[in-house]
Amino acid sequence: MKRVIIHAGFHKSGTTALQESLYRNRDLLDKKGIHYFDFGRKAHHRLAWSISNRNWGWKNRGAEHVSPKLWKKSAKKIAKSRYETIIISSEFFSELNEEQIQKVKQDLQDLDIQILFTIRPLIKLLPSSYQQYLKYGLVADYEEWLNEVLNNQENSKVTPTFWVRHRHHEVIARWAKIFDANNTTLIIANEDQPKFLFDEINKYLGLTEDFLKAQESGSNRSLTMEEISLLLSINRKFPKDRSWDEYKIFIRGGIIQALTDKVAIPPNKARLLTPLWACKKANEIGLEIQRGIEKLNIRTIGNLNALGNSEVPIGEPTYETDIDIQSMAEAILSFNKYSTDTFPENWLRRSYKKRWKTMLFRFLPKRS
């Protein structure tokens, strides 16, 4: 039976690096009978959004909406594929509810569906998740965000998707219930062994050691404190009458992506620190997640105990007022090259329509 592997999460667990490697090695994987679908992007987020009917970006300011037809067409394409194994990967699959997961099963019926999750301890997700939300325009500083996320879990409106994604045991339980625990695998990343995740993925897929490995670019590295301070300042000053398309092109996919993907971290740059109280709280919640996963009887690879007992650098974040000139110069140059090919069609149409109206108005005869 044809096997379909759905890599369904989790956010900030090495997913970008894995997707980058899968995408770049498509031709070699094809020769092994393993096909990583190319839908025009390295990750399959738009498939997940198509199922969940989720907007990407700012809801009332130009967010991208993906038609449900995309998943329907893609499911048929997957079913007709000649390959023995098909992989689709998006951490946004972790946000699907039970009804939506059932739809995935229905549309891929008669196929051997295997569910794969990759995970990091919750405490290690806090600084990286905060940085990810900053790239969506978040204006709260780290301490404000931590307080909302950890102490106001049920009612917080700051980043409400955080607990939809990161109640890991509940997310896994939904998928395991529909596709069976025997078909569900969880790999716990080990930051002390950088190759661990790729080693286990290669074993999982029946590939040789180092077949899939971290790529030189597209790393989506973490931000330094000066870069965090820069992005936070930009977010707070970004005009409210400007659209998600503009933010996505110029800020998120422009200068910030150029920094994280193209510019190596200079030595001795300060990193984001997490207050002690937040670390303790995160490990308490992490222990609940660990115990919840233990009850699911799924296949786990790695140290499950790390989910409730891990460490990150502790301290109070200090926001900076300066940024390295050389880093910014490289980022701006990289952004300018990238931006010419990435202007969304909708944004261009709106812009040209406005320009034509302005030009026509100039040539219209003035009323006396």
Secondary structure, 3 states (H helix, E strand, C coil): CCEEEEECCCCCCCHHHHHHHHHHCHHHHHHCCEEECCCCCCCCHHHHHHHHCCEECCCCCCCEECCHHHHHHHHHHHHHCCCCEEEEECHHHHHCCHHHHHHHHHHCCCCEEEEEEEECCHHHHHHHHHHHHHCCCCCCCHHHHHHHHHHCCCCCCCCCHHHHHHCHHHHHHHHHHHHCHHHEEEEECCCCCCCHHHHHHHHHHCCCCCCCCCCCCCCCCCCCHHHHHHHHHHHHHCCCCCCHHHHHHHHHHHHHHHHHHHCCCCCCCCCCCECHHHHHHHHHHHHHHHHHHHCCCCEEECCHHHHHCCCCCECCCCCCCCCCHHHHHHHHHHHHHHHCCCCCHHHHHHHHHHHHHHHHHHHCCCCC
